[in-house]
Amino acid sequence: MSISKYIVPKSEACELIKQLLFEEFHLNDGSLDVLYERSIKPHFDVLRDDIYFLAETNYVDRVYRDSYYYYYSSKLNSYKRNCIKISIFDGEIDDDDFFDNVKYKILQDRYLGFYVLRPTSPYIIGRSVISPKALKIPGMRTCTAIFNTTSNGLNFQVNGFPHSSQDTETISCAETSLWAVMEYFGNKYPYYEPVMPSEIIEKLNDISFERQVPSKGLNIQQISYALKKFGFGTKIYSSGEYRDEFEKLLSCYVESGIPLIVAMENKTGSIRHALLVVGREIINADAFDTLQPYVPQNLFLQKIMTTRNIVICDHDGLRKSFVFIDDNRPVYQMATLADPAVHYGGDWCDCRITYFIAPLYPKIYLEAFEARNYVISFLISGPQPIANNQEIILKVYLASSRSYKNELATNASFIEDLKYLVMEAEMPKFIWVAEISTKELIKQGQANGLVIVDATEPNIHFNKPLILAIYEGNLLTLDGNFCKLQRKSVHLPSFSIYEHNLNAFE
């Protein structure tokens, strides 16, 4: 079998794709219009109009091949082994560009990702990675990783988040979300590896009392179990348990650059769906004026704040849209947490998020709820509380100490003496960081205070998690031998906030 290739602008993609589906997958000519309109066109509609497509036939896709040999090859109906790959480029391209070294280097900068079309009609969209730069309106900060791939026989890279539709037989929405999480982490960090659909099925066989294929979906415990088996220290959060803190915790993890698997359902329970939250919209400076004062659940802290006229505004309390990866929809869907199924209709309209799973590095023992509460309590009740009559904005997030120190080293706005102190501080692999700011400073991307907390220390008594704190002219550190706080007077001018967890696409 030979590989055929075709280059067309986006405006001519419809006829080419229908022709290839007919010739390569032998789909019924009468159903091609409906299939394209429902299953493929929505994915192309979100792309910029100046996009060019390069289509290649007889593509061997590792994810579909895994499903094929595990499941599809055993069926009476004949399924093709190969797929169609659609590479997308920024602007016009020509076949000769791929064989000219100078033009090839330019093509590498213009490469924006790929779709795989698999022979599993009507669920035809398979593995894909699309750069947010390819969208008509990006406007987001989101988790992305670098993926190596090929087009027309040459090597390319794309910076994006993996996506696929479910085939409803080997992978449902839950398995697709698991696959996407592992594909992301496996390409971004050496600690993890991508997994195939059959590996997900095999891991779940240990706790399943029924067959796993054809898939009937997974519950939240099964999803969490699979992530745990793949090397994560998973943490499940439910809206019923965390109530008013639920959406803030979700926002905190997103701000930490951690893709979350979320479960949503409608009021009757007739719809249950798993999808990912991987980023958020770029926040307009004026949005900070709408922030409402944060009211802690602890009545003792509430009393202190009232008595001393302290107002804390929680950065995670901002009303904003988040970036969803949904196997039923095109990649990078924007929606609020209050209306996550806004792109659907009918009974989906009243869907709400009921759970989310945070896939954490296994040595992160201090999770978001306790970390946020510790920082807030530390700032309000002391031993060095913030001054009376203050209004601050607090932004709490998780970061790797290596990335944080790397960004701090190049942060020209951070005073040198204190920069060296933070750089030389002993830290675990992951830290919780709380940046203290004001409404005026945060609008400029600035903060004027900092608290760094050990993410491996769940015992919050006697300030054991504290690594250091710098705010209101004070430097606080913990004597590791005697768990005694040491205070020193310092001056910390405002500095640029850390934004390395999420990549910006404007």
N, C-alpha and C positions, 0 to 999 in steps of 0.2 A: 504494500500500500504506500502510495506517495502522499506527501504533504502538499496541500494546495493552500495558497495564501492570497488574500484580497485586501486592498487598501481603499477605504471610502471615507468621505466626511460623514459626520453624524447625520446630516440631512438625508443621506442615501442608505443609512444602516438598515432600515426596515426591510426593504426588498432583498438585500443581501442576506440578512439573517434568516428570513423565511425560506429563501432558496437553499441555504446550507442545512437548515433543519429538515427540509424535504429530501435533499440529496444524501446527507450523511446519516440521519437518524430514521429515514424512511417514514416520516410522520404523514398522517393523512392530509392531503392537500386542502381539503375543506375545513380542517380545524386549525390551520396555521394562523389565520387572521386572529381568531379568538385567543390562541395561545400567545401570540406575540403581544397583543393588546393587554392581556391580563398578567402575564408572567415575565415579560422582558421589557416592554416599553417603559413601565414606571421607573425601572432602574436607569434607563438611558435619559429619561426626561429631566432628571435632576442634574445632569452633566451640562457643562457649558456648551454653547452652540458651535464654538470653533474647534471642538474636539474632532480628531481623526481616529478611525478605527483600523487596526490591522487584524484580520481574522485568519486563523490557521486551523486546518482540519487535522484529524488523526492525532490529536494531542493526548498524551498519556498523563492523566491527572492522578497523583498519588492517593488523594483522598477518595475519589470515586472508584479507583481500581481496588482499594481496600474493601469498599462496600460491595463492589462487583464480585470479587472472589469469595467474600464472606457470605453473600446472600443472593445477589441477582443472578449469578451464573447457575444456580441450582433450580431456577424456575423454568417452567415449560416454555413460556414466551421468551423469545430471543432478545437479549439486550446487548447493544453494542458495548465494546470494551473501551473505546476511545471517545474523546470529547472534542469540543470546539473551543479554542481559546481566542478571546477578544482582547487585544492590547489597546490601550488608549494613549494618545499623545496630544500634547499641547500644540495645536496648529497643524498646518499642512505638512505631510510627509510624503516621501517618494521611495520606491524600492531601492533606488541607487544610493540613498542616504546611508543605508546599512552597510555598504561596502566601501565607503569613503571614511578613512580614519578621522578626519576633521569633522565631518558631518555626524559621524557616529557619536563623538563626544558631545556634540550639541544635542543629539537625540537623547542621550542619557539624562540631560538636564530637563528635557521636555517629556520624559516618560512619566505617566501619571497612574499606572496600575493596569489591572487585568480582571476580566471575568472569565470563568469557565462555564460553558454550557454543556450539561451532561444529558444523556439519553434517558431521563427519568420523567418524561412528560406526565402531568403538566408542571411538575416541580423542577424546572429546567435550569435555574440559576444555581450553579455549584460554587466551589471555592472562589473567592475573589478578594483582592486587596486594592482599594481605590484611595488615592491621595485626596484629602479634603480640598486640595488646590483645584481638583477637577470639577468641583461643584459650582453651580451658578452663584450661590450665595454661601460661602463658607462660614465666616463669622463665629468661630468657635475656638475653645481651648480643649484639647482632647488627648487621650492616650494614643500614642502611635509607636510603631516599631519599624525597623528597616527589614524589608523582605527581599531576598535575592530571587530572581526569576529570569526567564529568557523571552525573547521575542524575535522572530525571524532568525533563530539560531544564535543570537548574540545575548550577552549577559546584561541585565538591567537591575536596578534597585528601585523600590518604591517605599515611601514612608506613609504608612496608613494603618488601619485596624482591620483584621480579617473578618470576613462576612460570608455567609452562605444561606441559601434557603434550606428548609428541611425537606427531605424526600418523603417523609411521613412513614417510612417503613424501617430503614436502618437508623435514622436519626429524626427525632421529633424536635420541638423547640428547645427542650431541656438539653438533649445531647448536642444540638447545634451550639448552644451557649457554652457548654463545657468544652467542646472542640475549639471554639473561637478563643476562649480564655487561655487554653493550653497552647494554641497556635501563637497567640500574642506573647505570653511569657516565655515560651520555648525559643522564640526568635529574638527576644530582647535580653534574656539573662541566661548565662551558662548553667545555672543551678537547675533549670527546668528543661523539659523536652516536649516538642509537639507530640500529640497523640492522634491515632487514627480512630475512626468510629468503632471498629471491632475491638480496640483496646478498652474503650469506654464500656462497651457491652460486657466484655469479659470481667472487668473490675466489679461490675454491678451484679454479676452472677453469684458472687459470694453472699449477697444479702437478699437475693430475689427468690421467691417461691414459685414464680412462673417464668415462662420463656421471655426472653428480652426482645426477640424479633418475631413478627412485626412489632415495632415499638408502639406502646400505648402511653408514652410519656413517663416522666419521673416526678416524684414529690420532692419537696425541699430537702428532706433528710437524705434521700438518695443522691441528689446533686451534691450536697455537702460531703457525703461519704466519698464520692468519686474524687472530688477535689482533694480530700484528705489523703486518699490512696496515691494521688499523683504528686504529693509532697508539700501540700499547703497546711497551715494551721488555721483551719476555717473557723469563722465565727458567724452564727446566724442571728439576725436581728428581726424581730417581728413588730409590726405596728401596734399590736395589742399590748405588748409588754412595755415598749418604750414610749408610746403615745406621742406627746408633744416633742420629744427628743428624736423621734424616728427619722424625720426628714433632715434634721440637722446632722445626725450621724451619717446618713447617706451622703449628704453634701460634703462632710468632712473627709470621708474616704475618697470621694471623687477629687476633691482638692488635693488629696495626697497622691493622685495619679494611680489609683488602684481601680481597675475595671470591676464592676460589681454585677453579679447575677441577681436579677430581681424577679419576683413572682407577682403577677397581678391577676385579679379576678373581679368579676362583676358581682352585684349584690346577691343574685340568686345562686351563684356558684356554678352556673352553666358554662361559663367561660373561665378557663385557667390557662395562663400563658407565661412562659419564661423568656426573658430577654436581658440585654446588658445595658448598663449605664456606664459610659466611658469618658464623659467630659461635660462641659457646660458652655453656654454662650459667653461671648466676651462682654464683660459687664460695663455698662455705661456709667461714667462718674456720677451722674445725677441720681443713680439708683441708691447710693449710700445715704441720701437725704431721707429715704423712705424707711430706713432701718428702725425697728422698734426696740425699746429697751428689753434686754434679756432678763427673765425672771427665773432664778434657780429654783429647783424643787425643794432644796433644803431651807426650811423656815428660819433657821438660825442665820444663814447667809442673807436671806431676804431682809431680816430685821437690821442687820449691820448696814446693808446698802441703803435702806430707808433712813436710818439714824444719821449716817455720815454723808448722805446725798451723793452716793456713787452710782453712776449709770454705766452699765456695760452693754454694748451692742454687739451681737454675735454675727460675724461675717457669714456664717452658715445660715443665718436667718434671712438672707437676701432672697427675694422672690426672683427666680430666674428660670430659664429653660435649660434642660439638660440634653446631652447627646445620647441617643439610644441606638443600639445595634439590635435590630429586630429582624428575625428571619422571614417574616411575612411582608416586610417593607424594604424599600431601597436603603442603602447604608446611610448612616449619620442622620437619623431623624431627630428633629428638635421638638421637645414637648416639656411641659411643666410636670412636676411630681403630682400635682393635683389632678391633672388630666393626661395621664400617660398614653391613653389610646385615642388621642385627638385625631389621628390619621385614619381611624376606622369609622364605621358607622353602626347603626342598629344597636344591638345589645352590648356592644363594646363600649358605648359612650360612658357608662357608669363604672368602668373598671378602675380599680384603685390598687396601688402597690401594698401588698400585705407582708411581704418578707423581702429581705435581701441578704445575700451571702457575701462576706468579705473574704477573698482568698489571700490570707496573710502569710508572710514568711514565718516558718514554724517557731522561730525564736522570738517573735513579737508576743510577749506575754501581757503587756499593758495595752488593752484595746481602747477604742476611741471614747466610749462612754466614761470610763474611769479616768482616762488621760485628760479629757476636757474638764471633768468635775474637779480633778486635782488642781489644775492650773487656775480655774476660777476661784476655788477655795483659797489657794495660796495668795492670790492677788487681793482678795477681799478681807480675809481674816488674819493674814500675816504668816510668819512673824514680821514681815516688812510690807504691810498692806499699802495699797495705793492711797494717795492723799485724798482728803475730804473734797467734796464738791467737784469731782472729776467725772468726765464722760469719755470713755475710751471705746475703741473698736478692737475686738479680739479675733484674730484669725489663727486657728489651730490646725495643724496638718502633720502628717507623717512624712519623713524623708530618710533616705539613706545618709549616714554620716559622711560617707565618701563624696556623694554628690553635693551635699550641703557645704562641706568644707571647700570643695572645688569651686563652687559658685561664689562663696564668700571671699576666696582668695583673689578673685577677679572683680569684686565689687568695690569700685573706686569710692563709693559714697560711705563706706564703713570705715570708721576711724582706725588707723593702723595699729595703735597699741592694743586696742580691744580685739582687733582682728587676729593678731598673733595669739592672744589669750584663748580665743575660741578655737583657733586652729590647733593649738597645742593641748587642748583639753582632751582627756581620755573619754572616748565615746564607744558605745556598742555599734553594731552594724546598722541599726535603725534607731532613730530618735523622733520624739514628738517635739515639734517647734510651735511656740505661741508667739506671734508677732503682735505687739501692742501699738495701736495707732490712734489717730483722731479722724473725724470725718474729712477735714480739710487735707490732712496728710495722705489718707488712703486714696483720695481722688487723684493724687499725683503719683500713686504707686510707692508711697513712702511709709515707714514706720519709725517709732522712736523708742521702742522697748522690745525686749526679747526674753523668752523663757525657754530653756532647752531641757527636755526630760528624757530619761532613760526608758526606752520602749521595752527593755527586757526585765524591768522591775515592777511587778504588779503590787508589791507591798508599799502602799502609799503612806504608811505611818512614819512619823518623825522625818518627813520629807526625803525619804530614801530614794525616790526616783529623780530628784533634782540633780542636774549636772551644773547648770549655772543660770542666773537671771540677771538681766541688766535693765533697769528702768528707774526713772525719776531720780537720777544721780546716784544710784546704788548698784554695786556689783555684789551679788550673793552667790557663794559657792558652798559646797558641802564638804566638810572634813570627813573623808571616807573612813578613817579609823575610829572616830568617835561620834559620827552622825551629827556633828555640830555645825550649824550655819555660821559662816564667816562673812562679815560685811566690810565693804570698802567703798569709799566715795569715788565716783568716776563721772565723767561727762560723755554722754553718747548722743551726738547729733543725729538728726533723722537720716535714714538710710533706705536704699531701694529694697523692696520686699523680694522674697524668693519666689520665683515663678517657674522653676525648672521641672516641676512635676508634670505639667500639662503643656503640650506644644500649641502655639498660637497659629491660627490660620484666619487671616482677615481678608 
